Structures are given as structure tokens and as C-alpha cells.
Amino acid sequence: MQLEDIKNIAVVGAGLMGHGIGLAYALGGYRVTLNDLNEAILDKAIANIKSNLEMLQEHKVISKEAISATLSRINTNSNLREAVAQADFVTEAVLEDLELKRKLFKELDLYSPKQAILASNTSSLLISDFGSEVKREGKVVITHWFNPPHLVPVVEIVCGNNTSPETAKVTYALLKKINKIPIRVAKEIPGFLVNRVQMALIREVWSLWEMGIASAEDIDLAVKGSMGLRLASMGPLEICDLGGLDLWFKVAQNLFKEINSSLEPPQLLKEKIERGEKGLKSGRGFFDAKAKWEEKVKERDTALIQMLKLLYWAKGK
Ligand SMILES: NC(=O)c1ccc[n+]([C@@H]2O[C@H](COP(=O)([O-])OP(=O)(O)OC[C@H]3O[C@@H](n4cnc5c(N)ncnc54)[C@H](O)[C@@H]3O)[C@@H](O)[C@H]2O)c1
């Protein structure tokens, strides 16, 4: 299969990630079929896609005409067999459940055309664990997107032990074609690349909070207003080169033994969750969550669009 052979994309699981992945492919010019368990979920996915398109238009990223043109490329179908019957590339974004994904991959193998590539958006499972029972083993791959998928440029490509070089190559070309930044993760390891880095940061941040070194407000302010801002334009290894590797080496010798290396999340956080303090969805997490989900998400997406304009789109990346 070549990139040119890909015309139709199917996305199975149209929740938080699935609807955004479908939108990204439709914005890239592909015909997309979204599949989920029922029509009500699919209607919500389309409503979310519409509001994301309207936001892109408000910020002059796309034209008004592009809204209807993009929507016209997206279909929905709650029947899995029909939804993937014409697909050249299928992405699953169902719940993070090993057995569910294993069963689904077998169904996708049965129902989708023989030449189709089957991709998973799993964040923490390995394709070898749930994709090895399909007949087309060389055609299964992980494409790991980041929320919100229609905005965040990076998508990790993680091959299993049997993924063919051709599948990796075509998947890379497909993501490039829709203006994403595909990252080849050389080895199938838990957490892949980005989530490992993110969890290393989170472990230290939770530990600082548990030790009472700074308030939750100050921890977030510190990270956002220092490395957070800087990392959007200069990667961590570029920052090391700029500061001098000898200096960073010395700092690491002094600090590695000091920073958290626990194998368990903090006890204080466990207790917080047991009290029902789970973040925005329960009204309280690290902060009093008075703001509504939608407002927070809109704020985040507005900031992301401005940064994308400055750092990527204006430079034609
Ligand atoms: N949320 C994130 O930030 C994020 C980021 C990267 C990867 N992921 C991964 O993406 C996947 C989906 O996560 P999400 O956050 O979008 O979850 P979600 O709960 O928002 O969406 C999952 C969707 O799958 C549907 N579904 C369940 N079983 C199905 C089936 N048999 N057939 C069709 N649809 C089915 C559900 O109805 C739901 O709409 C997970 O594997 C997750 O680990 C999530």
C-alpha cells in the first residue's frame, strides 16, 4: 500500500480523542467515517467537531466555506462492519482496556479491506499485547495523538515487533500529509516517548506539592512561566546545548539523588481522590474548580491556536 492508495479513514471510538482525530484527517482532506456505540454519542462528536471548526474560523485559521466542506467529508455509522468496510486506514480510539482493544482488533481484521492499516491510539498499552492475533500483523501500528488532536502537531508512531517497514513508512507519510509532526519511536516501550517525559515531570511536581515546598498555585505558575513557555520554542536537549553540557552534567550529579524516584504516586494524592476530589469533573482537585470544563478548554485552545500561529503555521510547518 502507498500513501496515494489511502482515500478513506475510519475512526472507531468517537469520544474525546476520536472526534478530534477524525477532524484532523478531515481537515487534511480525507473522507472520514466515525464509529461509536450509538447515534447519540456520534451526534455529540459531530457537535464537538462543528464547534472546533467554528473556533478555527473565528481565529481565521480556516474560512467559513471550509467549515461546511470539512463537515461534508465526515460521516458517522454506529455499525462497525459498515463503518470500516471501505476504510484504507483505521484508527481505534476506544477506552483504554486491553481486552476491549484485543477483541476490536480482531473485528477490524475481519471487517476492513485486506490492505487497510489498523492503528491504535492507546496511551499505555503495547500493540504486541492486543494486535498480535490479527492476520495482517505487519499492518498494525500505534499512532499516539495528543489532546486536542486537531491542534497538537505531534503524533507518535510506535511499531510492534511485527509491524512492517512499509506500514511505518505509509503511516508517517499520511500524518505528514495532514500537517502533523510524526515522531518515530524506535522501540515499543510503555509510555512511548512523550508520556514518559510528562510523567517524570508530574512525579516531581506531585512530590513538591506533597512536601509542601510550594502551593499548588505557585507550582503551576512556576512551571508555566519558566520552562513551559520556553519549551514551546526550544527543546530540552537544545536547552542543554545552549547552557553547556558540562554545566548540566554537574547539576544532574548534584540533583538526581535529590529528586523524587518513588515507584508509587503520593499517599496524599490517593487520599484526595478517595475524598472525591478528582479535579474539574468533581468540582475540586488541586484547586477549587468553579470554572466550567468548556470554559477551561476554550481558554486552552485559544492559547494553543495563538502559539501554533506563531511557532508553526506562520513558518509553514
Ligand atoms: N484523553 C487523552 O488525553 C488521550 C490522549 C492520548 C491517547 N488516549 C487514548 O485514546 C483512547 C480513547 O481515549 P478517550 O479519552 O478519547 O476516551 P473517551 O472515553 O472519551 O472515548 C472512548 C469512546 O470509545 C467508545 N467505545 C467504547 N467501546 C467501543 C466499541 N466497542 N466500539 C466503538 N466505540 C466504542 C465510547 O463510547 C467512547 O465514546 C484510549 O485508548 C486512551 O488511552 C487518550
The ligand as an SDF file (V2000), in Angstrom:
LIG
                    3D

 44 48  0  0  0  0  0  0  0  0999 V2000
   -7.7330   11.5170   26.7090 N   0  0  0  0  0  0  0  0  0  0  0  0
   -6.4960   11.7510   26.2910 C   0  0  0  0  0  0  0  0  0  0  0  0
   -5.9070   12.8180   26.5240 O   0  0  0  0  0  0  0  0  0  0  0  0
   -5.7700   10.7030   25.4780 C   0  0  0  0  0  0  0  0  0  0  0  0
   -4.5670   11.0410   24.8390 C   0  0  0  0  0  0  0  0  0  0  0  0
   -3.9230   10.0850   24.0400 C   0  0  0  0  0  0  0  0  0  0  0  0
   -4.4580    8.8100   23.9060 C   0  0  0  0  0  0  0  0  0  0  0  0
   -5.6370    8.4990   24.5530 N   0  0  0  0  0  0  0  0  0  0  0  0
   -6.1840    7.1500   24.3360 C   0  0  0  0  0  0  0  0  0  0  0  0
   -7.2340    7.2500   23.3960 O   0  0  0  0  0  0  0  0  0  0  0  0
   -8.2250    6.2500   23.6540 C   0  0  0  0  0  0  0  0  0  0  0  0
   -9.5770    6.9210   23.8550 C   0  0  0  0  0  0  0  0  0  0  0  0
   -9.4920    7.8270   24.9230 O   0  0  0  0  0  0  0  0  0  0  0  0
  -10.5700    8.9980   25.1110 P   0  0  0  0  0  0  0  0  0  0  0  0
  -10.0080    9.9050   26.1390 O   0  0  0  0  0  0  0  0  0  0  0  0
  -10.9600    9.5320   23.7820 O   0  0  0  0  0  0  0  0  0  0  0  0
  -11.7840    8.1750   25.7450 O   0  0  0  0  0  0  0  0  0  0  0  0
  -13.3480    8.5210   25.6880 P   0  0  0  0  0  0  0  0  0  0  0  0
  -13.9640    7.7730   26.8110 O   0  0  0  0  0  0  0  0  0  0  0  0
  -13.5950    9.9820   25.5900 O   0  0  0  0  0  0  0  0  0  0  0  0
  -13.8130    7.8670   24.3040 O   0  0  0  0  0  0  0  0  0  0  0  0
  -13.8510    6.4890   24.0790 C   0  0  0  0  0  0  0  0  0  0  0  0
  -15.0200    6.2050   23.1460 C   0  0  0  0  0  0  0  0  0  0  0  0
  -14.9750    4.8400   22.7590 O   0  0  0  0  0  0  0  0  0  0  0  0
  -16.3150    4.4090   22.6300 C   0  0  0  0  0  0  0  0  0  0  0  0
  -16.3510    2.9500   22.6200 N   0  0  0  0  0  0  0  0  0  0  0  0
  -16.2140    2.0870   23.6470 C   0  0  0  0  0  0  0  0  0  0  0  0
  -16.2950    0.8130   23.2070 N   0  0  0  0  0  0  0  0  0  0  0  0
  -16.4710    0.8820   21.8670 C   0  0  0  0  0  0  0  0  0  0  0  0
  -16.6290   -0.0870   20.8430 C   0  0  0  0  0  0  0  0  0  0  0  0
  -16.6100   -1.3970   21.1020 N   0  0  0  0  0  0  0  0  0  0  0  0
  -16.8030    0.3340   19.5740 N   0  0  0  0  0  0  0  0  0  0  0  0
  -16.8290    1.6650   19.2830 C   0  0  0  0  0  0  0  0  0  0  0  0
  -16.6990    2.6340   20.2180 N   0  0  0  0  0  0  0  0  0  0  0  0
  -16.5130    2.2420   21.4830 C   0  0  0  0  0  0  0  0  0  0  0  0
  -17.0110    5.0470   23.8250 C   0  0  0  0  0  0  0  0  0  0  0  0
  -18.4130    5.0630   23.6550 O   0  0  0  0  0  0  0  0  0  0  0  0
  -16.3990    6.4360   23.8190 C   0  0  0  0  0  0  0  0  0  0  0  0
  -17.1340    7.3630   23.0440 O   0  0  0  0  0  0  0  0  0  0  0  0
   -7.7370    5.4790   24.8800 C   0  0  0  0  0  0  0  0  0  0  0  0
   -7.0230    4.3540   24.4470 O   0  0  0  0  0  0  0  0  0  0  0  0
   -6.8040    6.4870   25.5520 C   0  0  0  0  0  0  0  0  0  0  0  0
   -5.8340    5.8860   26.3540 O   0  0  0  0  0  0  0  0  0  0  0  0
   -6.3050    9.4190   25.3180 C   0  0  0  0  0  0  0  0  0  0  0  0
  1  2  1  0
  2  3  2  0
  2  4  1  0
  4  5  1  0
  4 44  2  0
  5  6  2  0
  6  7  1  0
  7  8  2  0
  8  9  1  0
  8 44  1  0
  9 10  1  0
  9 42  1  0
 10 11  1  0
 11 12  1  0
 11 40  1  0
 12 13  1  0
 13 14  1  0
 14 15  2  0
 14 16  1  0
 14 17  1  0
 17 18  1  0
 18 19  2  0
 18 20  1  0
 18 21  1  0
 21 22  1  0
 22 23  1  0
 23 24  1  0
 23 38  1  0
 24 25  1  0
 25 26  1  0
 25 36  1  0
 26 27  1  0
 26 35  1  0
 27 28  2  0
 28 29  1  0
 29 30  1  0
 29 35  2  0
 30 31  1  0
 30 32  2  0
 32 33  1  0
 33 34  2  0
 34 35  1  0
 36 37  1  0
 36 38  1  0
 38 39  1  0
 40 41  1  0
 40 42  1  0
 42 43  1  0
M  CHG  2   8   1  16  -1
M  END
$$$$
